[in-house]
Amino acid sequence: MLRPAKSITLPIAAAVILSGCGGSADNGSTAPTSTEPPPTGPSVGDPEVTSGAFVGVQLSSSGMFQSQLLDSPTVTQAEGDGAGGFDITYRIDGTDRTIRFAESDYGANPEDDFDLYYKELGNWIYTVESETPREARLGDSEFDHFDIYFAEAYETGDDASLLSAAVGYFVHGTPTQTLPAGTAEYSGRFRAKLIAPVSLPPTTPSSGWLRSSNLTLTLDFTDSTVSGAIDGVETRLRGQRSYEPVAGRFTIDGMIAESASGPGLRADMTGTEDLVTWDVDMEGRVFGPQAAEVGGVLTGTNSADDHKLIGYFGAAMQ
């Protein structure tokens, strides 16, 4: 896991909303680069993005934000600096930017009370925060072997208007080195943002959330298959105060496959009833000794209204 007090480099699984069409290329601005010295200290493993599927968000000539799924990584590396801070490498419009977050950058935004790391560089604003319940600081995860993060990069105009955004999830942890034999059952949860296809500024397009704490997975390490279900799905639309139940469930069907960063999984989530129009992809990694936990990211499209979905899932062996 990414813990600011340590110097580590570990594999990442990511799903983020990416500024798809080059916001800085449209207005002639130069992408910022970190001028601070590189991190020091030992690293563990080789950083690698193990999955990625993204939604492009850019202001159009009509003054509306347009959303489009893209296949390109945004967070490519997360590394502690050995001094209570860490570096996050963003890839935006094909260019890597390594942003140094010092320990003092936690809670540094004077305009809100959110507990997140905050950095302004030129006309870009960068933030990163944990998405797990114990989210006081990065690394305070409900899981023992990985954590889930939400990273953002916003480009603003001279009048502080929002021009483009790169926002989304990545999962960072200690991958399983050798899979066990037999079959294992997992229990956990998922949460996802619903992204509108078109939205007015100044906010990034978003129309609500889906969630469930009743996710079950079966990993068959002999046959290399993944199966499972998500029941008890709830939704909360923007402006609503509480979550409401959604009729239907997701079924999960996929495969276990090796990658350069360790064992992973790819699966399809198929909905029923009110979830039937969602086409959702699940991609993740197996974490910890003896495949103790699984975690990863979700991306999808609703064929009924072209809404996009990005999210995450996590589960522990039972």
Backbone bond lengths (Angstrom), bond angles and torsions (degrees), N, CA, C in turn:
res aa  C-N    CA-C-N  psi(-1)  N-CA   C-N-CA  omega(-1)  CA-C   N-CA-C  phi
1 M - - - 1.458 - - 1.514 110.27 -
2 L 1.303 115.74 156.15 1.444 121.14 176.97 1.518 108.87 -81.15
3 R 1.311 115.97 113.75 1.462 120.63 178.20 1.525 107.16 -125.24
4 P 1.350 118.12 119.39 1.459 120.46 -172.96 1.522 114.36 -55.09
5 A 1.332 118.63 -26.37 1.452 120.04 -175.47 1.521 113.04 -79.66
6 K 1.321 118.59 -5.79 1.446 122.13 -177.30 1.517 110.26 -121.13
7 S 1.314 116.12 159.24 1.454 120.83 176.41 1.513 108.28 -105.34
8 I 1.356 116.91 104.15 1.457 121.27 -176.99 1.510 109.82 -139.77
9 T 1.308 116.27 157.12 1.451 123.16 172.45 1.508 106.98 -138.69
10 L 1.332 116.90 117.32 1.456 120.91 -174.99 1.520 110.03 -134.17
11 P 1.349 117.47 162.16 1.462 120.17 -178.80 1.522 112.17 -62.68
12 I 1.328 115.44 153.96 1.453 123.40 -177.33 1.521 109.21 -127.54
13 A 1.336 116.50 140.87 1.457 121.24 164.47 1.510 106.31 -111.96
14 A 1.344 117.83 133.94 1.459 118.73 -170.96 1.505 112.97 -137.51
15 A 1.319 115.89 144.39 1.460 123.48 167.87 1.499 106.59 -140.90
16 V 1.346 116.93 115.90 1.445 119.05 -174.44 1.511 110.58 -137.70
17 I 1.327 115.79 159.73 1.452 121.60 172.23 1.513 107.08 -88.08
18 L 1.318 116.90 121.74 1.449 120.94 -172.90 1.517 110.24 -112.19
19 S 1.344 116.09 138.76 1.452 121.05 170.28 1.520 107.23 -66.10
20 G 1.314 116.71 103.85 1.448 120.23 -162.12 1.500 116.25 -81.37
21 C 1.333 119.47 -28.27 1.455 118.86 -167.34 1.510 112.75 -116.05
22 G 1.332 117.47 24.34 1.453 120.27 171.74 1.494 113.70 76.28
23 G 1.314 118.57 67.08 1.451 122.06 -178.60 1.510 112.00 -55.34
24 S 1.340 118.15 -44.14 1.452 119.94 -177.61 1.516 111.34 -68.67
25 A 1.335 118.00 -28.19 1.460 120.56 179.10 1.519 111.01 -69.14
26 D 1.316 118.82 -25.92 1.445 122.02 -177.73 1.518 112.27 -76.38
27 N 1.354 117.96 -31.91 1.460 118.52 -174.66 1.526 113.18 -112.33
28 G 1.348 116.80 6.01 1.448 119.83 175.36 1.503 115.53 79.67
29 S 1.336 118.78 5.48 1.450 120.88 -179.38 1.522 110.24 -76.63
30 T 1.332 115.84 158.01 1.455 121.94 -179.26 1.514 110.58 -100.69
31 A 1.328 117.10 133.49 1.457 120.04 179.65 1.514 110.00 -63.60
32 P 1.354 117.87 131.84 1.457 120.03 -178.81 1.519 111.88 -71.87
33 T 1.298 116.55 150.36 1.456 121.84 174.25 1.513 108.69 -128.34
34 S 1.326 116.07 148.68 1.451 120.34 179.86 1.522 110.40 -71.42
35 T 1.334 116.98 130.50 1.455 121.22 178.44 1.524 111.72 -99.84
36 E 1.331 117.08 2.27 1.452 120.45 -179.19 1.527 109.88 -81.85
37 P 1.342 118.23 157.92 1.467 120.46 -177.47 1.515 111.23 -65.37
38 P 1.344 118.00 154.36 1.464 120.98 -179.56 1.519 110.52 -67.98
39 P 1.349 117.40 157.91 1.466 119.94 179.52 1.516 111.33 -66.90
40 T 1.326 115.80 153.62 1.450 121.24 178.28 1.511 109.68 -117.90
41 G 1.325 116.23 168.10 1.454 120.33 177.86 1.515 111.24 103.49
42 P 1.332 116.82 167.36 1.463 120.82 -176.53 1.512 112.39 -71.22
43 S 1.299 116.97 155.07 1.461 122.60 173.94 1.521 108.33 -121.48
44 V 1.328 115.11 161.03 1.463 121.32 -178.38 1.515 108.47 -122.34
45 G 1.323 117.62 116.83 1.457 120.87 176.49 1.518 112.07 80.86
46 D 1.329 116.64 -179.18 1.453 123.22 179.54 1.517 109.48 -112.09
47 P 1.328 118.57 125.94 1.465 120.30 -179.50 1.519 111.17 -66.15
48 E 1.322 116.31 139.28 1.460 120.83 179.75 1.515 109.11 -157.37
49 V 1.312 116.91 134.37 1.451 120.28 171.26 1.516 108.29 -78.64
50 T 1.316 116.55 120.13 1.451 120.40 -174.32 1.514 112.63 -95.26
51 S 1.309 117.93 -13.84 1.463 120.86 174.34 1.509 108.87 -160.11
52 G 1.308 116.73 157.45 1.453 119.86 177.44 1.510 111.46 -169.04
53 A 1.306 116.42 133.35 1.460 123.03 173.28 1.508 106.39 -157.28
54 F 1.313 117.19 127.27 1.448 120.06 -161.77 1.527 112.32 -133.67
55 V 1.324 114.24 160.97 1.449 121.36 176.27 1.517 108.63 -112.83
56 G 1.319 117.76 121.53 1.453 121.48 176.62 1.519 110.44 -78.98
57 V 1.322 116.49 135.33 1.461 122.35 179.56 1.517 108.10 -130.57
58 Q 1.333 117.52 114.71 1.456 120.78 -178.11 1.517 109.62 -146.35
59 L 1.330 115.74 144.57 1.461 121.14 178.04 1.522 109.48 -74.01
60 S 1.334 116.34 126.59 1.463 121.13 -179.94 1.524 109.99 -90.58
61 S 1.330 115.64 173.92 1.461 120.60 -178.74 1.521 112.27 -65.44
62 S 1.334 116.57 -19.46 1.463 120.13 179.68 1.527 112.25 -85.91
63 G 1.346 117.06 1.00 1.451 119.75 -179.33 1.506 113.54 82.71
64 M 1.331 117.49 15.86 1.458 121.96 179.09 1.530 108.99 -113.65
65 F 1.341 116.12 150.05 1.459 120.21 173.34 1.528 109.59 -86.29
66 Q 1.336 115.81 133.00 1.453 122.46 177.71 1.531 108.92 -109.13
67 S 1.341 117.08 139.26 1.464 121.62 -179.15 1.519 110.06 -115.89
68 Q 1.337 116.42 138.24 1.460 121.37 179.82 1.522 109.70 -149.04
69 L 1.342 117.00 132.91 1.460 120.75 176.13 1.523 110.05 -70.51
70 L 1.328 115.85 134.30 1.448 121.81 179.16 1.523 109.56 -128.17
71 D 1.324 116.16 158.25 1.466 121.55 176.57 1.526 108.72 -112.00
72 S 1.312 115.89 83.72 1.459 121.17 -179.37 1.521 108.65 -160.28
73 P 1.329 118.09 137.73 1.459 119.20 -179.82 1.515 112.03 -73.17
74 T 1.333 117.23 152.05 1.453 121.63 171.99 1.521 110.91 -115.15
75 V 1.318 119.43 -50.23 1.465 121.32 172.93 1.522 107.82 -95.61
76 T 1.332 117.13 116.23 1.458 121.78 -175.90 1.517 113.12 -108.70
77 Q 1.328 118.50 -14.55 1.454 120.37 -178.53 1.519 109.83 -160.04
78 A 1.336 116.21 145.05 1.463 123.11 172.63 1.509 107.38 -135.95
79 E 1.332 117.27 123.69 1.462 120.33 -172.28 1.519 110.16 -144.08
80 G 1.351 116.78 129.53 1.453 121.32 174.75 1.522 110.92 -69.58
81 D 1.350 116.83 151.38 1.463 120.29 -178.40 1.521 113.09 -103.16
82 G 1.341 117.92 2.55 1.447 121.27 179.52 1.512 114.21 76.49
83 A 1.328 117.83 5.29 1.469 121.23 -177.11 1.523 111.39 -132.56
84 G 1.314 117.24 29.81 1.451 120.46 178.24 1.512 114.20 85.37
85 G 1.331 118.48 2.48 1.459 122.48 177.83 1.512 110.27 -125.53
86 F 1.328 117.51 -166.05 1.459 120.92 -179.19 1.511 109.57 -164.72
87 D 1.326 116.01 167.09 1.456 123.65 176.99 1.527 109.08 -113.18
88 I 1.322 115.89 136.50 1.460 122.43 170.60 1.521 107.35 -116.52
89 T 1.329 117.41 125.81 1.464 121.12 176.87 1.523 109.04 -98.95
90 Y 1.331 115.69 115.55 1.459 122.72 175.77 1.529 109.08 -95.99
91 R 1.320 117.34 144.46 1.459 121.33 171.37 1.524 107.48 -116.88
92 I 1.320 116.05 109.17 1.458 122.53 -176.00 1.524 108.18 -124.02
93 D 1.318 116.07 123.89 1.459 122.27 -177.38 1.527 111.44 54.47
94 G 1.362 116.25 37.11 1.448 121.43 174.96 1.518 115.58 83.27
95 T 1.327 118.00 0.61 1.459 121.66 -178.44 1.521 110.22 -114.88
96 D 1.338 116.99 131.08 1.462 121.83 178.25 1.519 110.89 -81.62
97 R 1.334 115.87 137.05 1.465 122.18 175.75 1.524 107.30 -130.83
98 T 1.307 116.65 119.25 1.458 120.36 178.04 1.519 108.91 -96.12
99 I 1.321 115.90 118.18 1.457 122.66 -175.92 1.519 108.90 -106.93
100 R 1.330 117.02 122.59 1.452 122.88 178.31 1.525 109.61 -85.87
101 F 1.328 116.55 119.27 1.458 122.22 172.84 1.527 107.60 -105.48
102 A 1.321 116.96 112.65 1.458 120.99 174.58 1.524 109.56 -80.92
103 E 1.307 116.66 163.12 1.458 120.29 178.25 1.525 110.93 -57.77
104 S 1.332 116.71 -32.45 1.464 120.94 -179.76 1.522 113.28 -71.62
105 D 1.345 117.83 -12.27 1.468 120.77 178.62 1.522 112.03 -78.41
106 Y 1.335 117.94 -8.45 1.459 120.81 177.79 1.527 108.88 -72.32
107 G 1.357 116.03 122.28 1.463 120.92 -177.91 1.514 113.32 71.55
108 A 1.364 117.70 25.35 1.460 120.81 -173.32 1.524 114.11 -85.00
109 N 1.330 118.45 -6.10 1.462 119.77 179.18 1.525 109.22 -79.70
110 P 1.328 118.77 114.26 1.466 120.18 -176.94 1.524 113.82 -73.83
111 E 1.340 118.08 -9.73 1.454 120.46 -172.85 1.525 114.12 -95.85
112 D 1.337 118.85 -5.01 1.460 120.12 177.34 1.522 110.11 -148.04
113 D 1.324 114.74 172.21 1.466 121.26 -176.24 1.520 112.69 -106.50
114 F 1.333 118.19 12.25 1.454 120.49 -178.11 1.528 110.33 -69.06
115 D 1.324 115.79 140.33 1.458 121.36 177.55 1.523 109.01 -87.41
116 L 1.314 116.83 90.46 1.458 122.01 179.84 1.518 108.97 -150.83
117 Y 1.340 114.83 165.32 1.448 121.04 174.94 1.527 108.76 -85.57
118 Y 1.331 116.77 137.66 1.467 121.93 -169.61 1.522 109.37 -137.87
119 K 1.356 115.97 134.37 1.462 120.52 -178.23 1.529 109.33 -147.51
120 E 1.326 117.01 133.73 1.452 122.85 173.46 1.523 109.11 -111.40
121 L 1.347 116.12 127.79 1.456 122.39 176.43 1.522 108.04 -136.72
122 G 1.325 116.25 112.30 1.450 119.47 -177.01 1.519 110.92 60.76
123 N 1.341 116.40 -129.99 1.465 119.99 179.45 1.529 112.01 -97.80
124 W 1.355 116.39 21.23 1.462 121.24 177.48 1.514 110.20 -116.92
125 I 1.334 115.77 144.41 1.459 123.53 174.21 1.525 107.73 -118.96
126 Y 1.342 116.91 131.23 1.456 122.60 -178.81 1.530 109.50 -120.91
127 T 1.337 116.82 136.94 1.457 120.98 174.48 1.529 109.30 -139.45
128 V 1.334 116.37 159.16 1.461 121.39 173.35 1.521 107.30 -153.87
129 E 1.336 116.05 140.03 1.464 121.22 -178.94 1.523 109.99 -150.00
130 S 1.320 115.34 158.33 1.461 121.15 176.73 1.518 109.58 -80.39
131 E 1.338 116.15 146.22 1.455 121.56 179.67 1.526 112.38 -107.06
132 T 1.321 117.98 7.71 1.455 120.66 179.78 1.521 109.87 -94.14
133 P 1.341 118.43 159.69 1.470 120.28 -174.92 1.513 114.34 -55.92
134 R 1.329 117.84 -38.85 1.456 120.30 178.13 1.527 108.98 -86.79
135 E 1.329 116.71 65.96 1.448 120.68 -168.50 1.525 112.75 -102.21
136 A 1.331 117.96 31.20 1.449 119.31 177.34 1.523 111.54 -61.98
137 R 1.338 116.40 -37.27 1.458 121.12 177.98 1.527 109.22 -145.46
138 L 1.309 116.07 160.15 1.457 119.19 175.23 1.519 109.56 -60.22
139 G 1.317 115.94 137.39 1.445 121.31 -178.81 1.514 113.60 96.56
140 D 1.336 118.56 -13.01 1.460 121.49 178.01 1.534 108.60 -86.66
141 S 1.317 116.57 78.37 1.462 121.65 -170.71 1.513 111.63 -100.45
142 E 1.330 115.62 152.02 1.458 120.36 170.43 1.521 111.10 -72.60
143 F 1.327 116.36 -17.48 1.458 121.75 177.80 1.529 109.58 -99.33
144 D 1.300 116.12 155.13 1.459 120.71 -175.71 1.520 113.18 -86.28
145 H 1.349 117.86 -23.19 1.461 119.58 -169.51 1.530 113.67 -124.96
146 F 1.328 119.06 1.06 1.456 121.05 174.87 1.525 108.81 -158.56
147 D 1.314 114.78 166.73 1.458 120.94 175.90 1.524 108.49 -139.38
148 I 1.327 115.73 163.51 1.460 123.70 -177.01 1.521 107.40 -118.29
149 Y 1.334 116.65 132.33 1.456 121.33 -177.06 1.523 111.40 -127.30
150 F 1.324 114.35 154.81 1.457 122.08 175.00 1.519 107.25 -120.15
151 A 1.330 116.14 118.60 1.461 121.56 -177.96 1.522 109.90 -114.99
152 E 1.335 115.77 145.49 1.457 121.15 -178.50 1.522 110.43 -136.49
153 A 1.331 115.27 145.63 1.461 122.04 170.99 1.523 107.35 -140.47
154 Y 1.321 116.68 120.02 1.462 122.32 -177.62 1.522 110.29 -116.92
155 E 1.333 115.36 135.33 1.454 120.99 172.47 1.518 108.72 -102.24
156 T 1.339 116.76 129.39 1.458 120.95 -178.74 1.520 110.72 -118.72
157 G 1.330 115.58 154.62 1.449 121.59 176.21 1.519 111.39 -84.73
158 D 1.340 115.73 179.26 1.465 120.21 179.94 1.521 112.03 -62.88
159 D 1.328 117.22 -25.40 1.462 121.27 179.33 1.527 111.51 -94.69
160 A 1.330 117.33 15.47 1.471 125.00 179.72 1.522 113.10 70.89
161 S 1.343 117.94 11.22 1.457 120.45 175.96 1.523 110.12 -73.42
162 L 1.329 116.84 150.54 1.460 121.76 -179.30 1.519 109.93 -82.82
163 L 1.341 116.66 124.87 1.461 121.73 -179.32 1.519 112.28 -100.75
164 S 1.327 118.19 -40.99 1.456 121.74 179.79 1.518 108.10 -159.74
165 A 1.324 115.86 166.63 1.456 119.72 -175.89 1.513 110.54 -148.91
166 A 1.317 115.84 149.32 1.461 123.26 171.34 1.521 106.23 -129.89
167 V 1.316 117.29 105.58 1.461 120.35 -176.23 1.519 109.99 -137.01
168 G 1.329 117.69 143.70 1.444 119.57 178.23 1.517 113.72 165.40
169 Y 1.323 116.24 -169.04 1.456 123.49 -169.65 1.523 112.53 -106.44
170 F 1.333 115.40 148.57 1.460 119.62 163.92 1.522 109.10 -142.68
171 V 1.338 114.89 152.67 1.459 123.00 -178.89 1.519 108.14 -114.99
172 H 1.331 117.16 134.08 1.455 122.50 -171.69 1.522 108.37 -137.68
173 G 1.333 117.64 126.53 1.457 118.46 -177.87 1.513 113.44 -169.82
174 T 1.320 115.54 -166.62 1.462 123.35 -179.26 1.520 109.15 -100.16
175 P 1.332 119.12 106.39 1.466 120.84 -173.95 1.521 112.35 -72.06
176 T 1.325 115.22 151.47 1.461 121.85 173.26 1.525 109.65 -66.59
177 Q 1.316 116.61 134.05 1.460 120.45 -179.22 1.528 112.02 -86.82
178 T 1.342 116.74 -41.19 1.462 120.92 -179.34 1.513 109.12 -133.88
179 L 1.316 117.37 126.13 1.456 121.00 -179.21 1.522 110.99 -74.19
180 P 1.331 117.32 145.65 1.465 120.15 175.84 1.528 110.73 -75.65
181 A 1.305 116.19 174.27 1.463 121.21 174.84 1.527 109.70 -90.97
182 G 1.336 115.86 161.13 1.453 120.26 173.53 1.516 113.87 86.92
183 T 1.326 115.77 -151.42 1.466 123.40 -174.13 1.516 109.44 -125.28
184 A 1.334 116.60 143.97 1.458 121.58 179.05 1.520 110.35 -132.43
185 E 1.332 115.94 143.70 1.462 123.02 177.95 1.531 109.20 -105.33
186 Y 1.346 115.45 141.00 1.455 121.84 -178.73 1.524 109.93 -129.61
187 S 1.311 115.45 149.51 1.468 121.29 176.80 1.518 108.79 -134.19
188 G 1.353 116.59 138.27 1.459 119.26 -178.03 1.506 112.89 -170.67
189 R 1.322 115.97 -144.63 1.465 120.85 -173.59 1.528 110.44 -149.72
190 F 1.346 114.96 169.37 1.459 120.84 171.99 1.522 109.36 -142.58
191 R 1.331 116.01 158.20 1.461 122.24 173.69 1.517 107.72 -149.20
192 A 1.325 117.06 141.60 1.456 120.92 -176.89 1.517 110.98 -144.95
193 K 1.322 115.94 144.96 1.457 122.97 171.81 1.524 109.24 -87.78
194 L 1.316 116.95 140.06 1.460 123.21 172.66 1.518 108.10 -99.34
195 I 1.325 116.65 122.92 1.456 122.27 -173.33 1.528 109.58 -109.72
196 A 1.321 116.28 121.70 1.456 120.51 179.24 1.525 110.22 -69.13
197 P 1.356 118.09 146.41 1.467 119.75 179.61 1.517 112.71 -68.11
198 V 1.339 117.14 -29.50 1.468 122.16 179.51 1.517 107.82 -141.22
199 S 1.337 116.96 138.48 1.449 120.42 -179.91 1.515 109.83 -151.12
200 L 1.320 116.50 152.22 1.451 121.39 173.82 1.523 110.21 -79.09
201 P 1.356 118.08 146.76 1.457 119.60 171.25 1.539 108.53 -69.99
202 P 1.337 120.47 168.49 1.455 125.24 14.16 1.521 113.92 -95.74
203 T 1.318 120.33 3.10 1.462 120.34 -175.96 1.519 110.89 -96.89
204 T 1.334 115.41 151.10 1.455 120.65 173.05 1.520 109.39 -61.17
205 P 1.342 119.33 138.45 1.461 120.38 -178.57 1.525 112.30 -55.96
206 S 1.299 116.71 126.47 1.450 122.00 176.19 1.504 107.99 -162.30
207 S 1.323 116.28 132.72 1.459 118.65 -177.71 1.516 112.38 -117.90
208 G 1.335 118.04 3.57 1.446 117.54 177.06 1.518 112.76 150.78
209 W 1.341 114.95 -159.85 1.458 121.64 -174.29 1.522 110.55 -143.79
210 L 1.326 115.64 154.32 1.458 124.06 167.09 1.519 107.60 -121.30
211 R 1.346 116.95 147.36 1.457 119.37 177.20 1.508 110.48 -156.95
212 S 1.314 116.05 161.70 1.455 123.30 171.79 1.520 109.20 -162.77
213 S 1.321 116.04 142.19 1.464 121.97 173.46 1.518 111.25 -104.71
214 N 1.326 115.87 18.84 1.462 121.03 -178.00 1.525 109.88 -126.03
215 L 1.341 115.22 63.30 1.460 122.46 176.83 1.525 108.24 -103.67
216 T 1.326 116.60 128.03 1.462 121.24 177.07 1.526 109.33 -124.77
217 L 1.334 115.95 139.68 1.454 122.04 179.13 1.522 109.56 -133.37
218 T 1.323 115.24 145.26 1.464 122.22 170.77 1.516 107.75 -121.61
219 L 1.337 116.76 120.37 1.450 121.80 175.77 1.523 108.69 -106.78
220 D 1.322 115.54 118.34 1.465 122.20 176.66 1.522 107.38 -98.66
221 F 1.328 116.62 102.13 1.456 120.61 -174.88 1.524 112.60 -75.24
222 T 1.336 117.16 -16.38 1.462 120.46 177.26 1.519 110.94 -79.14
223 D 1.335 116.16 -46.40 1.462 120.58 -179.14 1.523 113.23 -92.76
224 S 1.344 117.33 -4.49 1.474 123.03 179.65 1.529 112.20 60.37
225 T 1.326 116.68 42.31 1.458 121.07 -179.86 1.524 110.99 -117.93
226 V 1.322 114.88 155.92 1.471 123.58 176.59 1.518 108.03 -127.60
227 S 1.318 116.81 132.74 1.460 121.20 175.33 1.521 108.13 -142.53
228 G 1.325 115.93 162.74 1.449 118.28 179.41 1.512 112.02 166.86
229 A 1.322 115.50 -168.42 1.460 121.61 -178.10 1.519 109.59 -157.40
230 I 1.320 114.97 158.55 1.461 122.42 172.47 1.521 107.51 -127.34
231 D 1.310 116.24 116.16 1.465 122.51 178.02 1.524 109.24 -112.14
232 G 1.316 114.63 170.60 1.457 119.58 176.69 1.516 114.05 63.96
233 V 1.342 117.33 36.12 1.455 121.12 -178.85 1.528 109.93 -70.42
234 E 1.339 115.37 137.19 1.460 122.16 177.28 1.518 109.73 -125.53
235 T 1.335 116.92 156.97 1.457 121.58 177.77 1.519 109.73 -134.68
236 R 1.315 114.66 149.05 1.465 121.05 171.81 1.519 107.44 -136.63
237 L 1.312 116.62 117.93 1.445 121.49 179.75 1.521 109.78 -85.20
238 R 1.326 115.87 157.33 1.457 120.12 179.87 1.524 109.67 -57.07
239 G 1.319 116.02 130.50 1.454 121.54 -179.43 1.511 114.01 97.68
240 Q 1.340 117.11 -17.44 1.461 119.88 177.77 1.518 110.07 -83.65
241 R 1.340 115.87 150.41 1.458 121.10 -177.57 1.521 112.83 -89.58
242 S 1.317 118.29 -22.14 1.459 119.71 -174.33 1.524 110.29 -140.98
243 Y 1.345 115.14 162.49 1.463 122.07 176.24 1.517 109.98 -80.79
244 E 1.349 115.14 146.56 1.456 122.40 177.71 1.529 109.01 -122.24
245 P 1.342 118.61 145.70 1.470 120.59 179.68 1.523 112.02 -67.06
246 V 1.332 115.56 148.18 1.463 122.59 177.46 1.523 108.18 -114.12
247 A 1.323 117.19 131.71 1.466 120.71 177.22 1.523 110.21 -68.89
248 G 1.322 116.14 133.89 1.458 120.69 178.13 1.510 112.47 111.25
249 R 1.322 115.38 179.34 1.459 122.58 -179.18 1.520 108.54 -149.31
250 F 1.315 116.57 165.01 1.452 122.51 171.33 1.528 109.00 -103.78
251 T 1.321 116.53 135.91 1.458 121.18 167.76 1.522 108.77 -105.44
252 I 1.332 116.63 148.23 1.457 122.70 -172.83 1.515 109.37 -120.94
253 D 1.329 116.11 131.08 1.462 121.21 -178.88 1.519 108.78 -145.44
254 G 1.358 117.26 123.33 1.446 118.91 -178.56 1.505 113.13 -168.15
255 M 1.352 115.32 -160.14 1.459 122.01 -172.76 1.523 110.52 -133.01
256 I 1.329 115.42 151.91 1.459 122.90 168.65 1.522 107.56 -93.46
257 A 1.330 116.43 134.25 1.466 119.59 -178.60 1.520 109.43 -143.65
258 E 1.313 116.37 145.32 1.449 121.50 175.86 1.537 109.94 -77.69
259 S 1.325 115.62 149.39 1.455 121.52 173.54 1.515 108.22 -138.01
260 A 1.324 116.12 178.24 1.457 119.72 -179.57 1.517 112.12 -64.02
261 S 1.349 117.40 -23.28 1.458 120.92 -177.77 1.519 112.64 -102.71
262 G 1.350 117.62 7.01 1.453 119.59 178.98 1.512 112.60 120.62
263 P 1.333 116.99 -178.27 1.465 120.97 -176.86 1.526 111.23 -65.08
264 G 1.320 115.01 139.68 1.450 120.64 178.69 1.510 111.44 -140.86
265 L 1.322 115.53 -179.57 1.457 119.85 179.09 1.522 109.90 -141.63
266 R 1.319 114.60 148.60 1.455 123.71 172.52 1.518 107.81 -131.83
267 A 1.326 116.03 133.04 1.460 118.79 -176.85 1.524 110.17 -150.66
268 D 1.328 115.35 158.84 1.457 123.04 173.56 1.519 109.20 -102.01
269 M 1.343 116.70 138.89 1.452 122.55 172.77 1.534 108.02 -105.95
270 T 1.317 116.94 117.50 1.470 122.27 -177.84 1.514 109.35 -110.83
271 G 1.335 116.32 125.99 1.447 121.00 -176.50 1.517 113.69 -94.11
272 T 1.322 115.79 158.25 1.464 122.93 173.18 1.523 109.13 -121.30
273 E 1.324 116.54 165.08 1.466 124.03 177.79 1.534 110.63 49.64
274 D 1.341 118.88 -121.10 1.465 120.65 -176.05 1.523 113.28 -72.11
275 L 1.315 117.89 -6.15 1.467 121.97 177.43 1.523 112.62 -104.06
276 V 1.326 117.19 4.90 1.458 121.20 -170.12 1.526 112.64 -67.41
277 T 1.335 118.91 -24.37 1.467 120.69 -176.63 1.519 112.90 -86.63
278 W 1.347 117.61 0.56 1.456 120.27 178.51 1.532 110.98 -88.10
279 D 1.321 116.55 133.16 1.460 124.01 172.88 1.525 106.25 -115.40
280 V 1.337 117.08 104.07 1.468 121.76 -170.35 1.524 110.40 -119.84
281 D 1.326 116.12 134.18 1.459 123.18 175.18 1.523 109.32 -103.68
282 M 1.311 115.77 137.31 1.463 123.58 177.88 1.524 108.26 -115.56
283 E 1.321 116.94 128.25 1.458 120.63 177.44 1.526 108.62 -138.64
284 G 1.324 116.83 133.50 1.451 118.78 -177.20 1.506 113.09 -159.51
285 R 1.335 113.76 -169.88 1.444 121.85 -179.55 1.523 109.82 -133.68
286 V 1.336 114.76 160.96 1.463 122.41 176.61 1.523 107.03 -100.26
287 F 1.336 117.10 129.52 1.457 121.34 -171.29 1.525 111.41 -121.71
288 G 1.340 114.75 151.59 1.451 121.58 172.29 1.513 113.78 83.45
289 P 1.336 116.72 172.47 1.471 120.86 178.66 1.520 110.94 -67.42
290 Q 1.316 115.77 140.72 1.463 122.21 177.57 1.534 112.10 55.24
291 A 1.341 116.35 35.31 1.471 121.49 175.99 1.523 111.54 56.19
292 A 1.335 116.36 47.57 1.465 121.14 -173.75 1.516 113.43 -65.05
293 E 1.346 117.23 -31.16 1.466 120.04 -175.51 1.522 110.39 -143.23
294 V 1.330 115.92 157.82 1.455 121.93 172.31 1.521 108.19 -129.41
295 G 1.321 116.05 145.67 1.455 120.48 178.34 1.503 110.30 -157.87
296 G 1.314 116.42 155.42 1.451 119.43 -179.36 1.507 112.56 178.45
297 V 1.318 115.06 -158.00 1.455 121.88 -170.40 1.525 110.75 -126.97
298 L 1.333 114.77 159.95 1.460 122.73 -178.11 1.524 109.54 -128.20
299 T 1.331 116.56 140.18 1.459 121.70 172.02 1.519 108.26 -141.04
300 G 1.323 116.69 145.58 1.452 118.33 -178.80 1.510 113.05 -167.14
301 T 1.338 114.62 170.63 1.460 122.81 179.28 1.520 108.87 -134.27
302 N 1.329 116.07 140.85 1.459 122.20 175.28 1.522 108.34 -95.46
303 S 1.328 116.88 116.13 1.467 120.75 -176.59 1.518 112.54 -68.12
304 A 1.320 118.26 -17.60 1.467 121.02 -177.25 1.523 112.40 -77.88
305 D 1.348 117.21 -37.28 1.467 119.52 -174.81 1.522 113.71 -136.34
306 D 1.338 118.21 6.39 1.460 124.45 177.41 1.523 113.01 65.38
307 H 1.329 117.97 18.01 1.456 119.45 170.50 1.533 109.39 -65.04
308 K 1.337 116.48 148.72 1.453 122.44 175.74 1.526 108.98 -104.77
309 L 1.315 114.68 159.67 1.464 121.58 178.64 1.512 108.58 -133.92
310 I 1.335 117.37 131.24 1.454 121.99 167.90 1.527 107.39 -130.81
311 G 1.320 116.88 144.53 1.451 118.34 -177.94 1.514 111.81 -170.53
312 Y 1.317 115.15 -164.16 1.456 121.65 -177.93 1.521 110.04 -146.25
313 F 1.339 116.00 163.48 1.445 121.68 174.50 1.518 108.63 -142.87
314 G 1.310 115.89 155.95 1.448 121.68 175.93 1.518 109.52 -154.24
315 A 1.330 116.73 144.69 1.465 120.69 -178.69 1.514 109.30 -155.21
316 A 1.343 115.26 150.61 1.456 122.45 179.96 1.532 109.83 -116.29
317 M 1.346 116.08 148.24 1.443 120.72 179.60 1.529 110.36 -65.29
318 Q 1.337 115.64 139.53 1.462 121.25 -178.95 1.528 111.78 -96.97
